[in-house]
Amino acid sequence: MSCPAGVDPKLWRSLRNGAGRAIGDFGLIKDGDRICVGISGGKDSLLLLMLLVEMQRRAPINYQLVPVTIDAGFPGFNTTTIQNFVADLGLELSIEQTGHASLITTKLRPGSSYCSFCARLKRGALYGAARRLGCNLLALGHHRDDFIETLLLNQFFIGTLKAMAAKTVCDTGDIIVIRPLVYLAEEDIITTVRQAGITTVSCNCPVADADQQRQRMKQLLHRLEQEIPQIKNSLLAALGNVQPRHLLDRQLSKEGTV
């Protein structure tokens, strides 16, 4: 797969190089890996699959891609569009049917986050699919802005200095989660998907786009960018330049880390 029709070749090359750099920097993929790729139907996961297919054909190693979509049971969720997109890339989509929609309605506690509960259920289903399909990796489409917004959300609302990891092991230790888009800007993903004429799919969740706290982080960052153009890159760089001795974690002091 060369540069998709309609996409600026320079932009496509930048995205491909950014994903390749993340894979190299964090050792995300090795020879023989079988990768479950979570496909929600949104812009990020669709672009992730495109880039992984592109790099698979160029890579000096062999790895397999297994696209998986979780159908939570929300009425109107269009898996056909996702299936056609995946088929155009020469792959076959695995669809995991779940009853998450009704489960959330009956089990969600008052005051709890609908989105967080849904995300946990979906992640569990992806782990299950990865195991069933013989995958050792699970690739997710979180990009640079997701990392930064999560960092700020945890600082502002939870009081922890935490974001995401480009590579992490699930609690049971058998699946490694990778995020190859960590260096990619959301605005570049949006532009590429639009230029390529790709049809995205909504999960049809009844509270889609209702994460007000994350929207506030996006708005805050947008305002700050007007005065500090490199603020997002600086915040992402900070995640890879931690100075524990200048923090206040007493547990680190006890362990002799600082």
C-alpha positions as CSV (number, residue, x, y, z in Angstrom):
1,M,0.0,0.0,0.0
2,S,1.5,3.3,-1.2
3,C,0.2,6.7,-0.3
4,P,-3.6,6.5,-0.4
5,A,-5.2,8.4,-3.3
6,G,-6.0,12.0,-2.4
7,V,-3.6,12.1,0.6
8,D,-0.7,14.6,0.6
9,P,2.4,12.3,0.2
10,K,4.4,14.4,2.6
11,L,1.8,14.1,5.3
12,W,1.4,10.3,4.7
13,R,5.2,9.9,4.9
14,S,5.3,11.9,8.1
15,L,2.6,9.7,9.7
16,R,4.3,6.5,8.5
17,N,7.6,7.6,9.8
18,G,6.1,8.7,13.2
19,A,4.5,5.3,13.7
20,G,7.7,3.6,12.6
21,R,9.7,5.7,15.1
22,A,7.4,4.7,17.9
23,I,7.7,1.0,17.0
24,G,11.5,1.4,17.1
25,D,11.7,3.6,20.2
26,F,9.6,1.3,22.3
27,G,10.2,-2.1,20.7
28,L,6.5,-2.5,19.9
29,I,6.7,-5.2,17.3
30,K,9.1,-8.1,16.8
31,D,9.4,-10.9,14.3
32,G,6.6,-13.5,14.6
33,D,4.1,-11.3,16.4
34,R,0.4,-11.8,15.8
35,I,-1.3,-8.5,16.4
36,C,-5.0,-8.0,17.3
37,V,-5.8,-4.6,16.0
38,G,-8.8,-3.0,17.8
39,I,-11.0,-1.4,15.1
40,S,-13.8,0.8,16.5
41,G,-14.6,2.4,13.1
42,G,-13.4,5.8,14.2
43,K,-10.6,7.7,12.5
44,D,-7.8,6.7,14.8
45,S,-8.3,2.9,14.6
46,L,-8.8,3.0,10.8
47,L,-5.6,5.0,10.2
48,L,-3.8,2.7,12.6
49,L,-4.7,-0.4,10.5
50,M,-3.7,1.4,7.3
51,L,-0.3,2.3,8.7
52,L,0.3,-1.2,10.1
53,V,-0.5,-2.7,6.7
54,E,1.8,-0.3,5.0
55,M,4.7,-1.0,7.4
56,Q,4.1,-4.7,7.3
57,R,4.8,-4.7,3.6
58,R,8.0,-2.8,4.1
59,A,9.3,-4.3,7.4
60,P,12.3,-6.6,7.5
61,I,10.4,-8.8,9.9
62,N,7.2,-10.8,9.6
63,Y,4.1,-10.2,11.7
64,Q,0.4,-10.8,11.3
65,L,-2.5,-8.4,11.6
66,V,-5.9,-9.6,12.9
67,P,-8.5,-6.7,12.9
68,V,-11.2,-7.1,15.5
69,T,-14.3,-5.0,16.1
70,I,-16.4,-5.1,19.3
71,D,-20.1,-4.8,18.7
72,A,-21.5,-3.6,22.0
73,G,-25.1,-4.0,20.8
74,F,-26.0,-0.3,20.4
75,P,-28.8,-0.1,17.7
76,G,-27.6,1.1,14.3
77,F,-23.9,0.2,14.7
78,N,-22.7,-0.3,11.1
79,T,-20.2,-3.2,10.9
80,T,-20.6,-3.5,7.2
81,T,-18.7,-0.3,6.5
82,I,-15.8,-1.5,8.7
83,Q,-15.8,-4.9,7.1
84,N,-15.5,-3.4,3.6
85,F,-12.7,-1.1,4.7
86,V,-10.7,-4.0,6.2
87,A,-11.4,-6.1,3.1
88,D,-10.0,-3.4,0.8
89,L,-6.8,-3.7,2.8
90,G,-6.7,-7.4,2.1
91,L,-7.7,-8.5,5.6
92,E,-10.7,-10.1,7.2
93,L,-12.5,-8.5,10.1
94,S,-13.5,-10.5,13.2
95,I,-16.6,-9.1,14.9
96,E,-17.1,-9.9,18.6
97,Q,-20.8,-9.7,19.4
98,T,-21.5,-8.6,23.1
99,G,-24.3,-7.5,25.3
100,H,-22.5,-4.5,26.6
101,A,-25.2,-2.0,25.8
102,S,-27.8,-3.7,28.1
103,L,-25.2,-4.6,30.7
104,I,-24.2,-1.0,31.1
105,T,-27.8,0.0,31.5
106,T,-28.4,-2.5,34.3
107,K,-25.0,-2.4,36.1
108,L,-23.8,1.2,35.9
109,R,-23.8,2.7,39.4
110,P,-25.3,6.2,39.9
111,G,-22.6,8.8,39.4
112,S,-20.2,6.5,37.6
113,S,-18.8,7.3,34.1
114,Y,-20.7,5.6,31.3
115,C,-17.7,6.0,29.0
116,S,-15.2,4.5,31.5
117,F,-17.4,1.5,32.2
118,C,-18.0,0.9,28.5
119,A,-14.2,1.2,27.8
120,R,-13.4,-1.4,30.4
121,L,-15.9,-3.8,29.0
122,K,-14.6,-3.2,25.5
123,R,-11.0,-3.7,26.6
124,G,-11.9,-7.0,28.3
125,A,-13.6,-8.2,25.1
126,L,-10.6,-7.3,23.0
127,Y,-8.3,-9.2,25.4
128,G,-10.7,-12.2,25.1
129,A,-10.7,-11.9,21.3
130,A,-6.9,-11.6,21.2
131,R,-6.5,-14.8,23.2
132,R,-9.1,-16.7,21.1
133,L,-7.4,-15.7,17.9
134,G,-3.9,-16.6,19.1
135,C,-2.6,-13.0,19.3
136,N,0.1,-11.9,21.7
137,L,-0.2,-8.2,21.0
138,L,-3.2,-5.8,21.1
139,A,-2.8,-2.6,19.1
140,L,-4.9,0.5,20.0
141,G,-5.2,3.8,18.2
142,H,-4.4,6.3,20.9
143,H,-2.5,9.2,19.5
144,R,-0.3,12.1,20.9
145,D,-3.3,14.2,21.9
146,D,-4.9,11.2,23.8
147,F,-1.7,10.8,25.9
148,I,-1.5,14.5,26.7
149,E,-5.2,14.9,27.6
150,T,-5.0,11.8,29.8
151,L,-2.0,13.3,31.6
152,L,-3.9,16.5,32.3
153,L,-7.1,14.7,33.3
154,N,-5.3,12.6,35.8
155,Q,-3.5,15.7,37.2
156,F,-6.5,18.0,37.3
157,F,-9.2,15.6,38.5
158,I,-7.5,12.5,40.1
159,G,-4.3,13.9,41.5
160,T,-1.9,11.4,39.9
161,L,1.0,12.0,37.5
162,K,0.0,9.4,35.0
163,A,-0.9,9.2,31.3
164,M,-0.6,6.0,29.1
165,A,2.2,3.8,28.1
166,A,3.3,3.1,24.5
167,K,3.8,-0.5,25.5
168,T,2.3,-2.3,28.6
169,V,1.4,-5.8,29.7
170,C,-2.2,-6.6,30.7
171,D,-3.0,-7.7,34.3
172,T,-2.9,-11.4,33.4
173,G,0.5,-11.0,31.7
174,D,-0.4,-12.8,28.4
175,I,-1.3,-9.8,26.2
176,I,0.9,-6.8,25.4
177,V,-0.9,-3.6,24.6
178,I,0.9,-1.3,22.1
179,R,0.0,2.2,20.9
180,P,2.0,2.9,17.7
181,L,0.3,6.3,17.1
182,V,1.8,7.9,20.2
183,Y,3.8,10.5,18.2
184,L,1.0,11.3,15.8
185,A,-1.0,14.5,16.1
186,E,-4.8,14.2,16.0
187,E,-5.1,17.0,13.5
188,D,-2.9,15.1,11.1
189,I,-5.0,12.0,11.5
190,I,-8.2,14.0,10.8
191,T,-6.7,15.6,7.7
192,T,-5.4,12.3,6.3
193,V,-8.7,10.5,6.8
194,R,-10.6,13.4,5.2
195,Q,-8.2,13.5,2.2
196,A,-8.5,9.8,1.7
197,G,-12.3,10.0,1.7
198,I,-12.6,7.3,4.4
199,T,-16.0,6.8,5.9
200,T,-15.8,6.5,9.7
201,V,-18.4,4.7,11.8
202,S,-19.8,5.8,15.2
203,C,-20.5,3.1,17.9
204,N,-23.9,4.7,18.2
205,C,-23.5,5.0,22.0
206,P,-26.3,7.1,23.5
207,V,-23.7,9.3,25.3
208,A,-21.1,9.5,22.5
209,D,-19.0,12.7,22.7
210,A,-20.3,13.4,26.2
211,D,-16.9,13.2,27.9
212,Q,-17.0,16.9,29.0
213,Q,-13.8,16.7,31.1
214,R,-11.8,15.5,28.1
215,Q,-13.4,18.2,25.9
216,R,-12.3,20.8,28.4
217,M,-8.7,19.6,28.2
218,K,-8.9,19.8,24.4
219,Q,-10.2,23.4,24.6
220,L,-7.6,24.3,27.2
221,L,-4.8,23.0,25.0
222,H,-6.2,24.7,22.0
223,R,-6.1,28.1,23.8
224,L,-2.6,27.5,25.1
225,E,-1.4,26.6,21.6
226,Q,-2.2,30.1,20.5
227,E,0.6,31.4,22.8
228,I,2.8,28.3,23.0
229,P,2.7,26.5,19.6
230,Q,4.9,23.6,20.7
231,I,3.1,22.9,24.0
232,K,1.7,19.5,22.9
233,N,5.1,18.3,21.8
234,S,6.6,19.6,25.0
235,L,4.1,17.8,27.2
236,L,4.6,14.6,25.3
237,A,8.4,15.0,25.7
238,A,7.8,15.5,29.4
239,L,6.3,12.0,29.6
240,G,9.6,10.6,28.5
241,N,11.8,12.8,30.6
242,V,10.7,12.1,34.2
243,Q,12.8,13.4,37.1
244,P,11.6,11.4,40.2
245,R,13.9,13.3,42.6
246,H,12.0,16.5,41.9
247,L,8.6,15.0,42.7
248,L,6.8,14.4,45.9
249,D,6.0,10.7,45.8
250,R,7.0,9.4,49.3
251,Q,6.9,5.8,48.1
252,L,9.7,6.5,45.7
253,S,11.7,8.0,48.6
254,K,11.2,4.9,50.7
255,E,12.3,2.7,47.8
256,G,15.5,4.8,47.3
257,T,14.5,5.8,43.8
258,V,15.0,9.5,44.6
